[in-house]
Amino acid sequence: MRVANRGWLEGDVALVTGGGSGIGRAVVKRFIEEGAAGIGVMVRSQEQADNLVAEFGNQVVVSMGDVRSGADNQLAVDATVARFGKLDTLVGNAGVWDFFTRLEKMSLADLDKSFDEIFGVNVKGYVLAARAAAEALRASRGSMIFTLSNSAFYAGGGGPLYVASKHAGLGLIKQLAYEFAPEVRVNGVAPGGTVTPLRGPESLGKQERRLSEIPNFQENVANSMPLKMIAQPEDHAGHYVLLASRANSKATTAVVIQSDGGWEIRPMR
Ligand SMILES: NC(=O)c1ccc[n+]([C@@H]2O[C@H](COP(=O)([O-])OP(=O)(O)OC[C@H]3O[C@@H](n4cnc5c(N)ncnc54)[C@H](O)[C@@H]3O)[C@@H](O)[C@H]2O)c1
């Protein structure tokens, strides 16, 4: 008799923000493959919501909202718990990039608006999601996982606003891990260049620009990295599974897994 392989997340329930595309969507798919009982997904557009339901049916509950709103984060947590009965893992992932915009390329007025937008999504969005999910995660002794970036550790993966926002995410992970121990583990995954439709800020008029559409982006990233590759979203998903898994990461908190093709050891240009 064949014994079915049990997934690492058998029966777990997660909420993924920004799970309608890119890395977040790959995490949703992989968590379901690993046996998750259901996934809440917070998205920005009806199109993303429809696509998720078309692919995953009643394995997902989709909430539309803006991660900069506390009320929208709470609605997403509540919808997930109402549908699936609990919450084991929060994946804070929604983000916006700054297209390498250097400080002096922005006027003071642009900086004012762009700081609020980029920190609003990349930092405040994570803080609010953590607050909204806190009670449910303490109850389940679950975990939080935040998507950071090579820009959480190094310069050059964005402009000052993006790099500072991702460094702030690192501080947030450490502080929340400290505050939530021993009930809730708090960790992160730091991808490097990945083929996704990551967009630019509305405040710089770059909301229609997509990272994956930058000319020669894939070749340039691949050539500059020791592993000579640019990642696809699914290349990072296993790290989220590992960190979410109580059986396999029981003793792991305040850790960020770098999934960036070896940025640290890239050759000097
Ligand atoms: N693509 C890369 O090269 C790369 C590298 C390192 C880190 N990251 C990080 O990965 C995460 C996911 O990005 P991605 O590359 O998969 O791009 P993506 O654009 O496919 O995913 C980001 C998601 O966040 C959502 N989002 C943006 N602003 C939002 C808001 N205000 N409210 C709700 N949802 C919002 C978008 O709709 C989108 O679905 C981000 O945190 C990003 O900074 C990406």
The ligand as a Tripos MOL2 file, in Angstrom:
@<TRIPOS>MOLECULE
LIG
   44    48     1     0     0
SMALL
NO_CHARGES

@<TRIPOS>ATOM
      1 N1         11.2180   40.9400   -7.5030 N.am      1 LIG1
      2 C1         12.3710   41.1460   -6.9100 C.2       1 LIG1
      3 O1         13.4380   41.2350   -7.5470 O.2       1 LIG1
      4 C2         12.4160   41.2530   -5.4010 C.ar      1 LIG1
      5 C3         13.6680   41.1790   -4.7850 C.ar      1 LIG1
      6 C4         13.7470   41.2580   -3.4070 C.ar      1 LIG1
      7 C5         12.5970   41.4350   -2.6560 C.ar      1 LIG1
      8 N2         11.3890   41.5140   -3.2770 N.ar      1 LIG1
      9 C6         10.2110   41.7030   -2.4200 C.3       1 LIG1
     10 O2          9.2770   40.6780   -2.6630 O.3       1 LIG1
     11 C7          7.9830   41.1090   -2.2350 C.3       1 LIG1
     12 C8          6.9760   40.6970   -3.2890 C.3       1 LIG1
     13 O3          7.2350   41.3980   -4.4940 O.3       1 LIG1
     14 P1          7.2650   40.6950   -5.9150 P.3       1 LIG1
     15 O4          8.6340   40.8780   -6.4650 O.co2     1 LIG1
     16 O5          6.6870   39.3460   -5.8500 O.co2     1 LIG1
     17 O6          6.3800   41.6990   -6.7860 O.3       1 LIG1
     18 P2          4.8030   41.7280   -7.0550 P.3       1 LIG1
     19 O7          4.4900   43.0990   -7.5270 O.co2     1 LIG1
     20 O8          4.4120   40.5810   -7.9100 O.co2     1 LIG1
     21 O9          4.1870   41.4930   -5.6010 O.3       1 LIG1
     22 C9          3.8940   42.5430   -4.7210 C.3       1 LIG1
     23 C10         2.4130   42.4850   -4.4210 C.3       1 LIG1
     24 O10         2.1080   43.4940   -3.4480 O.3       1 LIG1
     25 C11         0.8640   44.0530   -3.8080 C.3       1 LIG1
     26 N3          0.7840   45.4040   -3.2550 N.ar      1 LIG1
     27 C12         1.5450   46.4830   -3.5740 C.ar      1 LIG1
     28 N4          1.1400   47.5470   -2.8780 N.ar      1 LIG1
     29 C13         0.0850   47.1370   -2.1170 C.ar      1 LIG1
     30 C14        -0.7680   47.7730   -1.2010 C.ar      1 LIG1
     31 N5         -0.6240   49.0750   -0.9080 N.pl3     1 LIG1
     32 N6         -1.7520   47.0410   -0.6030 N.ar      1 LIG1
     33 C15        -1.9090   45.7290   -0.8930 C.ar      1 LIG1
     34 N7         -1.1320   45.0740   -1.7580 N.ar      1 LIG1
     35 C16        -0.1500   45.7700   -2.3650 C.ar      1 LIG1
     36 C17         0.8620   44.0780   -5.3240 C.3       1 LIG1
     37 O11        -0.4810   44.1690   -5.8270 O.3       1 LIG1
     38 C18         1.5290   42.7550   -5.6530 C.3       1 LIG1
     39 O12         0.6040   41.6970   -5.7950 O.3       1 LIG1
     40 C19         8.1040   42.6150   -1.9850 C.3       1 LIG1
     41 O13         8.1490   42.8520   -0.5940 O.3       1 LIG1
     42 C20         9.4150   42.9750   -2.6450 C.3       1 LIG1
     43 O14        10.0170   44.0980   -2.0610 O.3       1 LIG1
     44 C21        11.2710   41.4160   -4.6290 C.ar      1 LIG1
@<TRIPOS>BOND
     1     1     2 1
     2     2     3 2
     3     2     4 1
     4     4     5 ar
     5     4    44 ar
     6     5     6 ar
     7     6     7 ar
     8     7     8 ar
     9     8     9 1
    10     8    44 ar
    11     9    10 1
    12     9    42 1
    13    10    11 1
    14    11    12 1
    15    11    40 1
    16    12    13 1
    17    13    14 1
    18    14    15 2
    19    14    16 1
    20    14    17 1
    21    17    18 1
    22    18    19 2
    23    18    20 1
    24    18    21 1
    25    21    22 1
    26    22    23 1
    27    23    24 1
    28    23    38 1
    29    24    25 1
    30    25    26 1
    31    25    36 1
    32    26    27 ar
    33    26    35 ar
    34    27    28 ar
    35    28    29 ar
    36    29    30 ar
    37    29    35 ar
    38    30    31 1
    39    30    32 ar
    40    32    33 ar
    41    33    34 ar
    42    34    35 ar
    43    36    37 1
    44    36    38 1
    45    38    39 1
    46    40    41 1
    47    40    42 1
    48    42    43 1
@<TRIPOS>SUBSTRUCTURE
     1 LIG1         1 GROUP 0 **** ****
